Amino acid sequence: MVGASFDTVAEQKSFVDTEEFPFTLISDTDRTMGAAYEVIRPADQGLDDYPLRITYLLSPDGMIAEVYDLNSSKDPLDEHAANLLADIARLK
């Protein structure tokens, strides 16, 4: 599992240390990855420092198998995690 945000490496390290976050984080300050994965918010939303919250599940061959848009979802995060884990098991 890998997370990405527009934060700097130093900001991410602080978050990892403070929250004891167990996953790798990628710093995307130039938003190259954000553009490729279409997570840059429209300028009129006023939250352009923050990427859209989207989870991509990649298949074993590296293709996008599922997309979970957490911005419009009413599902709590634990339900999202359960759905994600079920899809991972399905793809094995």
ABEGO torsion letter per residue (X at the ends): XBBBBABBAAAAAAAAAAAGBABBBBBBAAGAAAAAAGABBBAAAGAAABBBBBBBBBBAAGBBABBBBAAABABBAAAAAAAAAAAAAAAX
